[in-house]
Amino acid sequence: MFNEIHEECGVFGVFSPESNGVADLAYLGLFALQHRGQESCGITVNDDGVFRTHKDLGLVEDVFSRGELEKLGQGNMAVGHTRYGTTGGNDRANCQPIVVNHTKGRMAIAHNGNLVNTFELRTELEESGSIFHGSSDTEVISHVITRERMKCGSIEDAVNRSMDRLTGAYSLVVMSPAKMVAVRDEHGFRPLCYGQTEDGTYIVASESCALDAVGATMVRDILPGEIVVFQKDGVRSIKDHCGKKPSRFCVFELIYFARPDSVIAGCSVHEARLRAGACLALAHPVDADVVIGVPDSGLDAALGYAKQSGIPYGVGFIKNRYIARTFISPGQKSREAKVRIKLNPLAKTVRGKRVVLIDDSIVRGTTSARIVGLLRDAGATEIHFRSSAPPFLNPCYYGTDIDSREHLIACKHSVEEIRAMIGADSLGYLDPADLPKLLGDSAVGGCCSACFTGEYPTEIPTHHSKMRFEGKISENKQEKKDGTTDEQESE
């Protein structure tokens, strides 16, 4: 699982003036956000306060048949989610949206991000009587919001009050019987935007590419710390938490996570990657015959390198589009076969040539070594590897699945050692000092680059293993030395 960086989650919301077709819109939106998570997905439809949900493990096209969409019925609101979990295992109990029934109605919630105070919040909630069915931090958020909802008069007030207790990355879509609420954490780690269709339907999505998929025109990004409320009498904004903390948008969204056709805070992801490639060409020039990229997120950076260097750009790999990113490959031979199934070099492009190879990152180095090997086998005479991300040196606590320095090759080896290990003729990384250049003229503000620099915008969590709550559950069920379990002891 640590051979490559895994995606975040994708959230999607629909608020329509008419009770018609919201499930289909959510379905299309999740397709556009499939790149952000392939473990599971789900949709909840709100029909005048009656919530219908379908969610399961798997890709959108596998989880939702026409029959399942029809079972969701009609309604004027829907919330959707695609998941790659950075807290909690790949279990159906962790699928989203999470639906909560309480005395003041119902609530559905979809979340992208990762809290850093999950352990403390969950411990406090459990000690006061809360019961958890899964192990994700989204369920913790749902408990916090529900408790606040019991004390105040509206869902938006509950969300507002909950933000004082939530620390870390969260972009949320929350649905009550009468409203849809979108909210972004005070640092704005993860993207969130909204748009509108011609018939007046409002769409909230992690990325603007999902707005395009349903024919919506982007209105704007939701600001860090902002709460946007969608209801029958219009849209309103609550900015009580805006400006309290510096903006720290995750720069790896631009390098890898986001789709290249998305625009985030006025910054084209495609153009950001072009700029990354240009920076690489200036910092790590080389005499070569062709520049190629590793599909998909390395392609734009390769084009930027080619334009800046004057070296011709070529198509070096053909990608098998039918291999899901969750393809499981146990064993060394199977992992090697996976690379060959997923990527096949175009020998005509590289045979007898000096090649500049651009990829988005190097994690463990094993996948990079196999890709270099494919090019050698295809006849490349020289391979100059360039990474459009700086070396990964630190864990991420805000949603990227990097939870330990022990899995990061750059923590153990020098650039020259890594070059030799992956079999390249030369190796160059993006300079961390060039990261702000990726934003261009965007007004996104400051970026979070802690996984490269170690400069964290928040306190580092005391418990940060992805499976920390699975471990806690299993430990509680183990028999103690005196022959009792926690359950027996409590009786």
N, C-alpha and C positions, 0 to 999 in steps of 0.2 A: 504493500500500500504506500510505501514511502519512495517508490521509484519515481513518482511524479507528483506534482502538487495537485490536490483535488479542489474542486470548485466549492463555491458557497452554496446558498439556496436561492431560489427565485420566488418572489411573492407577487401576487396579482390580485387586483380587486376591481369589481364592476358595480357601479351605482347607476341605475337606469330609471328614467321617468316612467317607463312602461314595464309591465310584468311580462317580459317576453325575451327569450333567447340568451339570457345571461350565462347559462351553463355552457352554451356553445362558444360564447366570447371567452370565457375563462379557459376552456379547452384549447382554443387557438392561442391564447396568451401563454399558456404553459408550454405549448410546443415551441414558441419563440424563446422561452427561458429554459429549455431542456438542458442547455449547456451548463447551467449553473448547478445542476444536481440531477443525478440519475438513480439514486437509491430508491426513492419513493415519490409519490405525488398524490394530490387530493384536491377536491373541490367541495365547498359547502355553499348551497343555494338557500337564500332567505326568501320565503314566500309569506309575507305579512306576519313575520314572527315565527313561522314554522321552518325549522332548519332541516335540510336534508343533506347528508354527507356521503360521499364515496371516496375512499382513499385506500391505497395498498402499496406494497413494495413493487418496484418496477418502473419502466419508462411510461410516458404519457400514453403512447399508442397501445401499450399492453394493458394498462390499468383501465382505460376508458373505451368501452365499446359504445356503439350507438345506443344499445339497450340501456347501459348504465347511465348515459347522459340523459336519456328520456326519463329514467326513474328519479332523477333529481328534480324533475318537474319545472314548473314556471315560477318566476319570482322576479323581483326588481333589483336584487343584490346578490353578489357571489364573491367568494374569496377562494383563491387557488394557491397552490404551493408545489414547488419541486424541491426535493431535499437531497443534499449531501450533508450528513451529520458531522459536526465538529464537537458536539457534546452529545453523548449517548450513542448506542449501537444501532446497527441497521435492523430494527425491529418494528413490527407493525404498530406497536404501542407508541412509537415515536413519530409515526406519520402525521403530517399536518394537512389541513388546518385542525387545530385542537378546538373542540366545542365544549363549552361549560354551561350547565344549567344551574341557575340560582334563583332565589326568591324574587328578584327584580326582572327576571327574563332569561335571555340566553346571550351567549357571546361566542363568536368564532374568531380565532386568531391565527395568523400566519407570520412567521418570523424569519428574517435573514440576519445573521450576525452571531455573536458569542459574548455572553456576559462574563465579567471577570470576578463577580461576587456571587456566582451561582451557589457555590458550596455553603457559604454563610447564610444566604437567603433560604435555601432548601432546609438546612438544619433547623433554622428558626421556625420555619413553617411546619415542619414535621413535629417539632417539640410542642407546638401549639395546636396540634391535632389535624393538620392537613394530610391528605392521603394522595400519594402519587402512583400513577399507573405505568408511567414510562420513566425514562432517564434523561430527557432532553432539558435544556435550560428554557425552552419555550414553555414547557409546562410550569416551570417556576414563575415565569412572567405572567402566565394566565392566572395563577393563584394570587400573585401580588395585585394585579388589576382587579380581580374579583373581590378581594377583601376591601379594597378602596371603594369599589362600587357599592358595597353595602353601607358605606358611610356618607355617600354624597348623592347628588341628584341626577347625574348624567354620566354617560360612558366617557365623554371627553374629559370631564373633571376627574374621573377615576384614573384615566391614562395620565393626565397632568400630574396628579399627586404621586402616581407610581414612579414617574421619572426621577423623583428625588431618591428613590431606593435602588434603581437599576444603574449599574455601572458597567460600561463596556460598549460593545457594538450591538445595535438593534435597529433594524428598519422593519416596522410592523404595519400590517393591515388588520384592523380590528373591526368586527361587524357586530352590531347590536340589532334588535328587532327593527329599529327605525333609522339607524345611521351607519355610515361607514367612516372609520377614522384611520388616517394614515399618519404615522409618526416616525421620526428619525432621531437617533440619539444626539446628544449635544455636541459631540465631536464630528458627527456625520461620517463615520467610518465607511458605511455601506451605502450604495446609491439608492435613490427612490425618487420617482417622478410621477406626474399625472398629466393626463390629456383629456380630450373630449372628442366624441364622434359628432357627425353632422346632425344626428337626431337628439343630441343633448346628453348622451350617456357619458358618464365620467369613468375614466380608467386610471387605476394606480398600478404601477409596475416597477420592478427593480431596474429595468433598463428600457430605454426608449424604443429599442427594436420590437418589444412586445406591443407598444402602442401602434407602431406601423403595421403589425400583423393583424390587428383588428380594425384598421382604418381610422384610428384616432390621431388627432393633431396634438402634438405636445404643447402643453401650456407652460410648464416650468418644472424644475427640480424642487422637491420639498427641502427646505432649509435645514441645516443641522439644528436640532432642538425644537423644530416646528411640529405642531399638531394641526392637521388639516381635516376638517369635518365636512362630510358630504351628507346632505339631507334634502328633503323635498323642497324647502324654501331657499336652497342654494348652497354655496360653498363658503366657509369661513375659516380663518386662520387664527391659531392661538400661538403666540410667540413668547410666552413667559420664560421659556428655557433657551431662547435664542441668544447667542452672543455671550453666554456664561462661560464657555470654554472655547479654546482655539480650534478652528477647523482642522481635522486630521483625516482627510479622505485617503483610503487605502490606495497607494500608487500601483499596487499589483493588479488592481482592477483594470488599469490601462494597459499593463504589460501582458496580462494573461486572461483574467476572469471574464471580462466583458466581451460581448460580440463586437467585431470591428465596425458594424453598421450602427452601433449605439452612439449617442451623444450624451455625455455626462457633464453637467455644470458648464455647458457651452463648449466642452472639449470633445472633438471627434476622436473616438478611440482609434480609428484607422490612422488619422494624422499623428496621434501620439506615438504610435508604433513606428511610423515613418521617421519621426524625429529620433526615436531610440536607435534605429538603424543608422541614421546619419551621424549620431554621436559616436557610435561604435566605429564607423569608418574613419572618423577624425582621430579617435584615440588609438585605434588598432589597425592602421593601414597595412596592406600586404599586396604583393604582386600575385595576381591570380587571373584566371580565364573566365570564371563564371561565379555568380552569387546565387545560392539557392536557400530556401527556407524550409523548416520542418513544419508541415501542416498541423494545425491551422494558424496558431498565433505567432509562428515564426515567419509567416509569409510577408506580412506588411513590413516588418523590421528588415527583412532581406531586401525588399524593394527600396526601402530608405537607404540601406547600405549601398546598393547598386547605384542609385541616383547620385549619392554624395561622392562615391569613389570613381564613378565612370566605368566600372567593371560591368559587363553585361549581366542582366538578370535572366535566370533560367528556371524552368520547372524541373526540380530534381527528384521529387517523390510523387507517386500516385497513392492517395489515401483510400483505403477501403472504408466507405461510409457506412457499412453495415456492421461494423464492430463497435459495440457500445463501450463507453469509457469504463464501465463496471465489469468488463470482461475479466473473469477470474482465471488466473493462470498459475496453479500450484506447481512447484518444481522448476528447476533451472531450465531444462529443455523446453518446457511449456512456455516459460517466459520469453525465451529466445524465439520460439515459434510465433508468439503473439506479435512481436515487433515485425516479423516478416509478413504476417497476415495483415497487419494494420497498415504498414508502409512498404512500398516496393519502389526501389530506385529506378529512375528513367536512365538507363545506361547510355543512351545516345547523348544525353546532356552532360554527363560527367566523365565518360571514358576518355582517358588520355589527357585529362585536364586538371589544372590546379583549382581547387574548389574552396570558396568561402561558404561555410555552413552556418546558418543562423538559427538558433533555437531560443525559446523564451526564457529558459532557465536550466540550471544543472542542480539536481537535488542530491541523489546518491552517486550519480555518475554511471550507473549500470546501463540505463537506457541510452545515455549519450554514447557509451562505448559500443553498444550494439548498432546504433545508427551509423557511427563512423565505420564500423565493420562492414555494413551493407554497402557503403560507398566504395570502400576498398575493393570489395568483391566485384563491384560494378565497373572497376577500372580507373577510379580517380587516382591520379599520381600524387597529389598533395591535398590535405584537408585541413583548413584553417577554421577552427571552431570559434564562433562568437556568440556570447549569451546576451540577450537584450535585457537581462536583469543582472544586478550586482550579485556577488556571492551571498548565499543564504548562510547567516551566521547565528541566528537567534530564533527561538520559538515565536510563534504568533499566538496571541491570546484573544484575537478579535475576529476569528472565523476561518482563517486559512489553516489547513490541516498540517501544521508543523508544530508538534508538541514536544520535541526533544532535540537537543543539539547533537546527540549521539548518531542520528540518522543523516546528518548533513556533512557531505564530503569536504566542504570548504572549512569546516571546523577542525579537521584532522590533517589536512594536506595543503601544501602550498600550490600556487597556480601551476608551477612547473611540474609538480608531482601529479596534479590532476590531469594535466595535458598528457603526460606519459600513460596514466591509467586509462584514459579514454581512447588513446591511440591517435591523437591528432598531431599535426605538425606544428601548430601554434594554437594558443588559446587566449582569448580576451573577453573580459566581462565589461558590462556597462559600469561606468564610474558612478558611485552614489551621488557625487556632486552634480551629475547631469540629470538626476531624477526630476528636479523642478522644471527642466527644459521640456519634458514630455507634455506638460500642461499648456505650453504655448501662452496665449493670451487669456486663457480661461480664468474665470473669477472664483474657481473652486476654493481658493485659499491654500492653507498649508496641507501637506500630505503626511500620512503615517508611513514611515519606511523602517519601522523598528526591526523587522525581520532581517534587514540588511545592516542597520546601524546600531541597534540595541537601545535606541532612544524611545522609550515607551511613553505614550501620553497619559497612561493611568498607572496605578499601582499594579505590580505583578501579583497574580492570584496565588494563594498558598496551595491550592489544590487545582491542578490544571490538566490532569490526564483526561483524554477523551472518554475513557471508560470508567471514570471515577465512581459513578453511581451504580454501574453494573457490579463493580467490586464491592461497593457498600452493601448492595442487596445480597450478594453471595455470602459475604462475611456474616451478615445477620442470620443467614439460614444455617450456617455451620454450627455444629455441636461444640459447645464449650468444654473445657477440661473437666468441669464438674458434672458433665453429662446432660446439661440443660441447654436449650436454645433460648434466644432472646424472647421468642414468642411464649415459651413455657415460663420463663422468668417473670414476664410481665403479668402472667395470670396469677 
